[in-house]
């Protein structure tokens, strides 16, 4: 069987100006953007089993959208500033340490406007966990908005002006708004890998290519709420 990481295009392909890549519904276990080259604007890697996302720095100056829903990511590896990255969707992964995640995003993604993290163990949402309540999710929401005040859209709904002000007040009002010994509420951790399968039980094939139209991923839970007029 051909190694899954060999299925995506490299910078030596016939199209040197590849700006949009879609590799949805395969069995990729890792992805290294260095093999594609610089100049990427949008990339969708949803419905794979990726644990590490590497090499995006090669397109740090051009990257605008990254969709990595339904994978096995535990953290992201950003070491440079991504000045144009406005959309990041990482629904249904294995992210627990939101402090490290938000610290990285605050430092490396100044233009981030749309972030979706539903279905991660560190996100206490009632859609994917039955052991949390609305106050848990609200506390998480204020925490994220406080660290990323430029967000316009978080998870399944827009960020309101009232939420922004309340997140700032909550930070000053609660001495333990965040404390190393009091982590954010967490949903139930899921160790089952989210491998995409078709109706007959077979693994779906990866799709790839270049597009001239805007693509935000029809399988992305958070990004289905984003409209072109919001950008």
N, C-alpha and C positions, 0 to 999 in steps of 0.2 A: 504493500500500500504506500502510495506517495505521501511523504511527510506533509502535514497540513501547512506548515509555514512556507512551503515552496509554492503554494497556490497563488499567492498574491504577487502583483507585478513588481518588477524591480526597475531601477532607474535606467537600465539598459534596454527597456522595452521600446517599441516603435514610437510611443507617444512620450516624448521627454517633458511635455508640459502638463502632465497629469495633475489635476488640481482637486478632483473629487474621487474618493475611493469608497466603494461599498463592498464589504465582505460579510454580509449578514447570513446567519444560519448555517455556519460550517462547523468544523471541529477544531478551530485554531486554539492552541494552548498558549501561544505567545504571539506578540506582534512587535516588530521592530521597524519603525518607519524609515530608518536609514536605508533600507533596501529599496525604497521607492524613490527617494531623493527629496530635494527641497521643493518648495512651492505649493505644498498641500494647503487647501483651504477648508475642505470638509472631509470627514472620515466617519464611516459608520461600521462598527465592529460588533453590533448587537447579536445576541443569540449565538455566542461561541462559548468557550470554556477558558478564556484568557485569564491568567493569574498575574501577569506582568505586562505593562504597557510601556515600551521603551522607544527611545530614538525620536520622539516628537520634536526635540530641540532642533532638528534639521530644518523644520518648517516653522520655527518659533515666530518669525516675522510675518508669516502669511496665514497661519492657522486661525480659523474662525469658529468652526463647530466640531465637537468630538462627541460621538454617541457610542457608549459602551454598555448598553443595557444588557441584562441577563448574561453576565459572565461570572468570573470568580475573583475579581479584583479585591484586594485587601487594602491597597493604597495606590496613590499615583506617584510617579517619579518625574517631577518637574524640577529642572535645575537652572532654567533660564526664564526670562520674562516673555510672556506671550501677549503682546500689546493689542492684538485684534481678536483674541479668543472671547466670544460673547456667549456661546452656548456649550454647556457641558452636562450631559445626561449619563448618570451611572446608576440607574435603577436596578434593583435586584442583583446586587453583588454581595461581597462579604466584608464590607467596610465597617469597622467597629470604632476605630480611633478617629473620631471627628475633630478632635483638637489638632492633631497633626495635619489632617486633610485641610481644614479651614486656614490653618497657618500658612500652608503651602499656597493655597488659592489666593489668599490675601496678598502674598508677596509676589506671585507670578502671573496673576490674571487680573490686571487693573480694569479691563473692559468687560469683565464677566457680568452678564445681565440675566441669564437664564440657567438655573441649576436645579437638577432633580435627583433626589437620593432615596426615593421610596423603595422599600423592600430590602434595605440594608439592615444588619443587626443593630447598628447604632442609631437608626431612625425609628423612633417609637410611633409608628403610624398604625392606625386601627385597620387599615386595609389589608395588612399582611401579618398582624399580630393581635391576638385576643387578650393579651395580658397588660395592655396599656389603656389609658383613658385620654380624653381630649386635652386635659391639662398637661400631660406628659408631652404630647405633640406640640402644644403651644409653647412650652418651655424650650423645646428643641428649636422651634421655629424662631423664637426671639434670639436664641443663642447664635444661630446661623446668620440672621439679619444683622445682629450686632457686629459680627466679625466681617461681614460682607455687605456694607451699607449701600453699595451700588446696585444690588440685585433688584430686578423688576419683577421676577417671577421665581417662586420657590415651590418645587414639587407640583402640586395640583392646582395652585391658584396664584394670582398676582400678589405682590407685596404691596400693602396699602401704606399710606402715609401714617395712619394711626399705629400700624404695627411697627413701623420704623421708630416713631417716637417712644412707643412702649418698650421696645427692645433696649433703647438707651436708658430709659428710667429703670427698667428691671435690672440692668447691669449695676447701677449705682445703689438701687434700693436693697438688693439682696447681696449680702457679703459672700454668700456661697453660690452666686449665679453660675459660676464655674469654679470648681476646686478640684485639684488632682485626686483627692480622696472621695469625691462625689461626682462620678461620671454622669453623663447624660443618661436618661432612661433608655434601656435597650429592649428591643423585641427579641423574640426567640431566634437563636442562631440556627441557621439552616446549613447543614453540611452536604446536602445533596447538590451535585453539580447540575447546573441548568443547561443541559445539552438539548438543542433544538431537534425535534424529530417530526417526521411527517405523519400523516394519518395511518400509513401502513407500517409504522414502527421503524422506518429507516431514517438515518440522519440526512437532513436536508443539505443540499449542495451550496457552496459559497457562491456569491454573486459579486462581480467586480466590474469596474468600468469607469468611464468619465462621463459626466453629465453637464449639460448647459443650463439645466433648470435647478431650482432650489429644492433640496432634499433634506428632510429632517428625520426620516425614519418612521414608517407607519407603525412599527412595533414598539416605538419608544413611548412609555407611559407618560412621562412628564412633558415631552415636546409636542404631543398632539394638541396642547393648549396654546402653542405659540403661533401667532399670526405674523405674516410678513410686515404688516403695518406697525408691529411692536418693535421692529429692529431699527 
